[in-house]
Amino acid sequence: MKELDVSGYKIQQVSNGLLSQVSADKIKNSVIDNPREKSLKVLTDILCTEFNVSREWLTEGTGEMLLESNDSKDIFLEKLGVRFELIELVDHFVKNKEDYYSKSEYLKLFIDNLAEQKIRQRLIEFGIIQPQETDKESN
């Protein structure tokens, strides 16, 4: 936080109040010897996702502090240290769509009626797929 000049106020805003400005500033300034694990997790997640800080550097002290700058096409989901690129997630869903549908009728309705259109639009916006004539007509 010091190196990137990130304020406790900014952390409070980005965390939607999950971590207070006072707590973030105390962690930043080493006022708290043993911060709560939950607070550290929230702070770590924010620094990694919002400020491009390397999780490995934060948690283990190895590697570079900052990750290479990402462009808008580099979209991913990271959970428990495993990173999935957007295209991998989309491919997985498409290949296993029927399996997901069989597990949840609600999911099927949701995907068919709402999410499929939104996902398609986002993929077009990021240039991952090209719009079809029907997409152009509806815009």
C-alpha positions in Angstrom: 0.0 0.0 0.0 2.8 2.4 0.8 4.7 1.7 -2.4 1.6 2.3 -4.6 0.4 5.1 -2.3 -3.0 3.4 -1.7 -4.9 5.0 1.1 -7.0 3.3 3.7 -10.0 5.4 2.3 -9.5 3.9 -1.1 -9.4 0.3 0.3 -12.6 1.0 2.2 -14.3 2.2 -1.0 -13.1 -0.7 -3.1 -14.1 -3.2 -0.4 -17.6 -1.8 -0.1 -16.9 -1.3 3.6 -15.7 -4.8 4.3 -12.4 -3.3 5.5 -12.5 0.0 7.3 -10.2 2.9 6.4 -8.8 2.8 10.0 -8.1 -1.0 9.8 -6.4 -0.6 6.3 -4.3 2.3 7.5 -3.3 0.4 10.7 -2.2 -2.6 8.6 -0.4 -0.2 6.1 1.5 1.5 8.9 2.2 -1.7 10.9 0.3 -0.5 13.9 -1.4 -3.8 14.2 1.0 -6.6 15.0 -1.4 -9.5 14.2 -4.3 -8.4 11.9 -7.3 -10.6 11.6 -7.1 -13.3 8.9 -10.3 -12.1 7.3 -9.0 -8.5 7.0 -5.7 -9.7 5.5 -7.7 -11.8 2.9 -9.8 -8.8 1.9 -6.8 -6.6 1.6 -4.8 -9.1 -0.3 -7.7 -9.7 -2.8 -8.1 -6.0 -3.3 -4.4 -5.3 -3.9 -4.2 -8.2 -6.3 -7.3 -7.5 -8.3 -7.5 -3.7 -8.2 -3.8 -2.7 -8.1 -2.2 -5.5 -10.0 0.0 -6.7 -7.1 1.3 -10.3 -7.3 -0.4 -12.6 -4.9 2.9 -14.6 -4.7 4.8 -11.5 -3.7 2.2 -10.5 -1.1 1.8 -14.0 0.5 5.2 -15.5 0.1 7.6 -12.6 -0.5 8.9 -14.0 -3.8 8.8 -12.8 -7.3 8.0 -9.3 -8.6 5.7 -7.0 -6.6 3.6 -6.0 -9.6 2.2 -8.2 -12.3 2.6 -7.1 -16.0 -0.1 -4.7 -17.0 -3.2 -6.5 -18.3 -5.2 -5.3 -21.2 -9.0 -5.6 -21.4 -8.7 -9.0 -23.2 -6.9 -10.6 -20.3 -9.9 -11.5 -18.2 -9.6 -14.3 -15.7 -11.1 -15.8 -12.5 -8.7 -16.8 -9.7 -9.7 -19.0 -6.9 -7.4 -20.5 -4.3 -4.4 -19.7 -6.3 -5.7 -21.3 -9.5 -6.2 -19.0 -12.5 -8.7 -19.6 -15.2 -8.7 -17.4 -18.3 -12.1 -16.3 -19.6 -11.8 -18.3 -22.8 -11.1 -21.5 -20.8 -14.2 -20.9 -18.7 -16.3 -20.2 -21.7 -15.0 -23.3 -23.5 -15.6 -25.4 -20.4 -19.2 -24.2 -20.1 -19.9 -24.7 -23.8 -18.5 -28.2 -23.8 -20.4 -29.2 -20.6 -23.6 -27.1 -21.1 -25.9 -30.1 -21.1 -24.4 -31.4 -17.9 -24.9 -28.0 -16.2 -28.5 -27.8 -17.6 -29.3 -31.3 -16.2 -28.2 -30.3 -12.7 -30.3 -27.1 -12.6 -33.4 -26.1 -14.4 -33.0 -22.6 -13.0 -29.5 -22.4 -14.4 -30.9 -23.5 -17.8 -33.5 -20.8 -17.8 -31.1 -18.2 -16.6 -28.5 -19.0 -19.2 -31.0 -19.3 -22.1 -32.8 -16.1 -21.3 -30.3 -13.7 -19.8 -26.8 -14.7 -19.3 -26.1 -16.2 -22.7 -27.0 -12.9 -24.3 -24.9 -10.9 -21.8 -21.9 -13.2 -22.0 -22.1 -13.1 -25.8 -22.2 -9.3 -25.7 -19.2 -9.1 -23.4 -17.2 -11.5 -25.6 -18.0 -9.3 -28.6 -17.0 -6.1 -26.7 -13.6 -7.6 -25.8 -13.1 -8.8 -29.3 -13.0 -12.5 -28.4 -15.8 -13.3 -30.8 -17.1 -11.5 -33.8 -20.7 -10.2 -34.0 -23.1 -11.9 -36.4 -25.5 -10.1 -38.7 -28.4 -10.6 -36.2 -26.3 -9.0 -33.4 -25.6 -5.9 -35.6 -29.3 -5.6 -36.4 -30.4 -5.7 -32.8 -28.0 -2.9 -31.8 
